[in-house]
Amino acid sequence: MAYIIYSSALIGLSYLIYRLFLSKETFYHLNRGVLLSLMVISFSIPFISVPENISFRTALFQKEIIENPVPNLVETNVYNNEDSVSFSENTTTITATESINPSIISLDWKSIILYIYILGVMAFGVNFLIQLIVLVYRMIKFPTIEVDAYKIVETDTNHAPYSFWNRIFINPNQYNPDTYLQILKHEQLHISGKHSLDMLLVELLVTIQWFNPFAWLYRKAIDNNLEYLTDHGMLIKGENKEVYQMNLLKVSTPDMPTGLATSYNQSFLKKRIIMMNSKKSTAKSGWKYLIIIPLLAVTVLSFNPVSINTSIDESISNELETPSDEHFKESKFKNDFTKGAWDAEEGGGKLCIMYRNAEPLKRSYWSITRCYDPSFFADFPSGNKQKFEITRDAGTMVFSGQYENGIGDGKYTFTPNTSFSSALSKQGFKVDNEELVHCFLTDFDNAYLAYLKQENLSLDQDDFEDIIHKGLSLEKLKMYRKELSKLGYTDYTMNEVSKLNLFDVDVAYIKFINNVNGQQATLKEITKAKIHNLSPDFIKSYNDNGYKKMSLNDYMRLKIHNVSPDFIADFKKEGYTNISAKEAQNLKIHNVTPQYVQAYKNVGYKNITLKEAKNLKIHNVTPAFISSFKTSGYPNITLKEARNLKIHNVTPDLIKSYKKAGQTNLSLKEAIKLKIHGISPEQAKAAQQNGKSSSSTSSSGKGYQEIKQNPNDFIKQFKALGYENASVDDIISLKIHNVTPEFIKKYHAAGYKNIPLDKVVGLKIHNVTPEFINTFKKAGYQNISIDEAMSLKIHNVSPDVAKEYKNIGYSNLDIDDLMSLKIHNISPEYIKEFKKTKFGNLPLDDIMSFKIHNVTPEFIKTFEDIGYKNITADQAQSLRIHGVTPEFVKSLKEQDNDVSLDQAIRIKIHF
């Protein structure tokens, strides 16, 4: 077990060495050799024993004995840190007193872990064999053409071309002759380079180390490097780079071969193109390969088993004592913003600097990005390891590192100005070093304080933090105050102005939104529009397509859910000419397309409405589902019936069972009723027999016996209430659920008359009472229907819940809104917390959408932490929906530091 853990750790170290130092180098042949060598070394190193006199472990061992003497220790493992691993079976045990080893009588958890590991190896071993069998099967099944030293297996299925050993698997019908020839050349290079051997070895690696995430990353690294190597070989042979790259795009497909094959097309297409266009590595990069040797040497000396001198002084063991608990306590720390790392890049007329924790692997990692005029670093000295000092009222920032040609990085230290800290304290602001760093970054200085005093602007702590954390410079504040005054804005908060600055809202955009709105929009509405990227081009796209001017809210609905004019136009072509913005939004949310609607028209529902289509989509009703009922004897099934059948899980097979039980003329509506009330085919059969004869028996117990004894009196009581046509099945259902005439009379007294019997049973099942309905009427909900009352009860919605929403500003919620909020578990507490985020001004529908897609502030912050401060609500949802992670974006930024979130989303979708 120790060997497995150590070799796994070495694989992880090998991957990190390649990822950090070698992955961007163009020495692909050398990288191939390094990757294969490191894989072999990782499995060989654990067998090496290090002499005691040179092992780091020995020195640490002795130091621990001297510094932490403890009596009565049973085993030497105690001095080792829990994270360290011993790999020698011959380690000497020092014993001062005899003791019972608790592991003898406890659960042998090591054996359990070993068995789990072996099962995993067996499972992945079977998968390995299956992949081999699949390849052999394809070799046998499809015709083969021999060309020189390799063979072409011509398949008839759609897949990416790939090769294994000396065979190329390709569907020739998918490609034109030129592309086909280029694919063969590419795969021929894989074959001549014996790349299948690499893939076999790395597949064995992931089989043995299936639990190790670094093993899977290592497999990907080897696979990627083989593609880089082959692409390089194609260009050396004289292939036109642009034509070759275009063919890569043409062949792009997600259908990949087995893990054993080397494929012409991989999902990292963008990286391949970048590597082809990258500058060739020079001999100066040689140090990166040489660094492998000392890293491996340190690893061996630190963790490998030691050849121990067994004549250890007995006096040492007698002085050992148990390490104190303090040795294992985790140290507590606080983020220190006064020192860290910086990365700078100039672009778009701005110099953007990211300040961050110098140790990104710590749990307390943080980053701040601010953009300045390029002159900010105008005097930065050229060359390596330079220092550049900037002093402001808040303190002095010393940048050390390199900055040339608009790009640089290094470390920084910040020395706070205590006198400025005192000045802020006198103004009533609570400050620490973090606030002073933000003051420096925002250039919040004495001049800023003087301006606030001059303009009689009174700030509280929240206003102060809004300014420095959102980077509202004095220049920007003056500009916003001046321009907002010209536009008629007199009553606004510093928080609102800070958000305008944070989301880069300029005066032109404010005027644009006011024009769209037809009157002065609030700053919150303007910021919200900017967050959702409501642009003039978006408005123009609707105007150019003949749409009348809509309200700002309508445009926002359309933009938030990415509803384009073309989306609406496609429905208009199908005859749906009067689509409102809200309808279009709902269609988009539920993924109702013209093609989906057309599928129903194709099976006979020519007059299907968009509302019906949406409801069918919500409940996952398909034309095939409807057709299954048509073929079962219900050719005239309506869309409403189809929806209800799906809701209550009534299937054609269930209806057949009812018919076999004697309900030969069963309608779809009756089948739904039977299912709602939980009446099985057997019970239905018993009910039918009971209607014919009083001597029938039933498995439903007392209820059936009472009907058998005196059914006529029971039926007469319901007929007296107006249920003249109540069937035997209806009466049985009423009796099963203990529905009495008195129960119905209570509803009559409350104003609910002529309630269908199936709904009466529903009220009883869900324990809905007139008193329950009255509690809502007292809360202002006067016209509650029976269906709504049942839904409220089913979802456990009470007037108290409505009151809680009212208390936080939602006073006009209707019954449907309350149920939707409850269904999606959007509580008032959730909304309160949501409003504290930068998306706090979103309408309730959008908050619900965030909840449905599990878009949380923590999720958004993970992207803000890597530099994306202006994430829109649409982007946030798209990131979650398409599974874009910060790690994925970071991997793209390594290739293109200016990659946007929209680009990342598109790459994730298409690759």
C-alpha positions, 0 to 999 in steps of 0.5 A: 500500500505504501508503494502505491501511495508513493508511486502515485505521489511521484506521478503527481510530481512528474505531472506538475514538473511537466505542466509547470516547466515543459508543457509550453516548450516545442521540444516535442520529441524530448518531452515525449522521452521525458514523460515516458521516462518520468512514468517509469522512474515514478514506479522505480524510485520507491525501491531505492534505499538511501544510506542513513548518512545522506538521507534527509529523513534520518536527520529529521528523525534524530532532530525530532528525538532530541527536541521532543523526548517522551517516555513510554512510547510504543512505536517510532511512527509517533515522531513522524508527521501524519502526512509523511509516509514510510516505505520500508518494511524493515524499520526498527521499532523502539520499545520502552514498555510492552503495550497491546497494539489497538490495531489488532482488535480494531477493524482492519481498515487498511485491508478494506482500502486494499480490497477497494483498490484491487476491485478498482484495478480489476474494473479498469482492467476489464475496461482496458481489455474491452477497448482492445476487443473493440479494436480487434472487432473493428479490424475483423468487421470492416474491409482493410486496404494495405498501403506500404507499412500500414493498413486502412480500415474503412468503416461506415460509421461517423467517428473521428479518424484514429490509428492503433499500431499499424492500422488507420480507422477512418470513414472515407465517405465523410471527407473530400479527397484532399482532407482524406489524404491529409488525415492519412499522412497525419495518422501515418506519422502516429504509426511510424512514431509507434505512438500506440506504445505510449498510449498502451503504457499510459492506459496501464498507468490509469488502470493501476492508479485509477484513484489518482487524478494526476494519473488521468492528467498524465494520460492527457498530457502524453496524448496532447504531446503526441498530437503536438509532435505529429502536427509538428511533423506534418509542418516539417513535411511541407504541409501548408499551415493554414490549410492544415489547420483549416482541415483540423477544424473541418474534421472536428467532432466530439466522437472519440475512439477508445483511449488506446488509439491516437486520434487525428482530432482531439478536444484541445484543438485550440491548443494545437493551433496555438502550439503550431503558431507559437515561437520555437523554443531555444536552447535557453530553455534547457535549464527547465529539463535539468531542474528535474534531476535535483527535484527527484533527488530531493524527493528520494532523499526526503521520502525513500526508505533509509538503510538504518543502523540498528544499533540505536542508543537505548538511552534515546528510547528511554527519553522519548515522550508523546508529542503535545497536541500543540504540535498538530494544531493548525495555525490560524492566519489572516490575509495579509494584503501588504505583501504579495505578487503582481501581474501586469499587462497593457491593452486597450489603452489601459494598464491592468494589474492583478495584485494577489496572494504570493502563495496561490495554493493556500486556502486564503488565496485572494486577488484584486485587479485594478486598471490604470493609465499606462503612465502608471508604470512609465518610469518602471526600470527596464531589466530583470529584478528591478524595483519601482516605488510609488508613494501616495497618501495611504502609503508606499508600494514597492514593486519588484520584478520585471516590466517591459513591453507592456507585460510584467510580474513580480512581488510587491510590499506595501508600507502603510502611512500611519498619519493617513490612517489617523486622518481616516479615523478622525473622519469616523472610518474604521481602517486596517492595513487591508483598507489602506491598501485599497485606499492606495489602489483607488488613490483615496487620499487627502485630496479626496477627503478635502473634496468630500468636506468641500462638497459637504458629502457625508459618508458612512463606513459602507460608503467609504468601503464602496468607494475603495473596494469598487475603485471609484477614483476622485476623478470618476466621482466628480465626473459622475456627479457633474453628469448626473446633475445635468441629466436631472439625477439629484437623489442617489447614493454613493453605493449606486455611483460606485456600481456605475463605476464598477460596471463601467457605465458611462454617460452615453449609456445612461442616456441610451437607457433613458431613451429606451425607457421613455423617461428617466430610469433609476440608477439601479435599472441602468446598472442592471441593464449594463450587467445584462449587457443590454446594448444599442445593437440588441435594441436595433436588432429588434427595430430592424426586424420590424418590431414595435418599441417595447418597454425597458423591462421587456427588452431586459427579459429578452436579453436576460434569456438570450431571446433574439429576433430570429428566435421569435421570427421562427415562431412567426413563420409557423403562424404564431404572430402575436408573441409577447416578450414574456411568452418568448422568454418562457419559450426560451426558458423551457427550450420550446422551439418551432421544431418541437411545435412542428413535431406535434403538428406532424402527428395531427395537432395543427392548432396547438397553442404556444401555451400548450406546447410550453406545458407539454414541454414542462411535463416532458410529454412527447409526440411518441408518448401521445402516439402510444395512446393512439395505438392503444385505442384512443385516437382522439386523445387531446393535448390536455389529456396527454399532459394529465396522463403524463403528470399522473404517470398513467401509461398504456400498459396501466390502462390495459390492466384496467381493461383486463380487470373489467373496465372495458369502456374506460375513458382517459379521464376515468383512467386518470381519476383511478390513478389519482385516487390510488385505485388499482386494477384489482380494486376497480374489478372488485368495485364493478362486482360490488355494483352488480351484486351485494355478495362481492368481497373486497380487499379494501377492508372496512370501506368496501364492507360498508358499501356492501352492507348498505350502499344505496343509502350512502349513494342517496346522500350524495345524490341529494347534494346534486351528484345525480350521475355518481358512478359506483367507482365514484362512490367507492373512491369517496368511501375509500378516502372517507369523504362524507356528505358533511365534508362537502356541505362545509364547502357549500357553506364556504361558497364552493358548490358543484365541486366535481367528485374527483376534486372532492376526493383530492381535497380530502386526500390533501387535507384541504379544509374551508378553514385553510382556504379562509386563512388565505382570504383573510390575507387578501387572496379572495378568489382562490379556486379549489385547484389552487387550494389543493396546490397550496396545501400540497406545497405547504404554502401558508399565509404566513409564508406570503406575509414573509415575502411581503415583509421584504418588498414582494407585496403583489405575489399571486398564488402561482408566484407563491407556489413557484417560490416554494417549489424551487425552495426560494425562501425569504431568507434566500432572497435577502442574502441574494439581494446583498450580492451585485445581482441583488436588483434582478427581478424575481423571475431571474432570482428563480432562474439563478436558484434553478441553475444553482448559480450562487455568490460563491460560484460567481466569486470563483470567477471574480477571483481570477479577474472577471469582476464584471460578470453579467447575470446571463454569463453567470447562468451560462457558465453554470449551465455549460459547466465552465469552471475557473480551472477551465478558464485558467487553462485557456488564459494560459494560452490567451490571457485576454480570453473573455468569459463569452469566449470560454463558454463558446469554446466549452460548447463547441470543444 
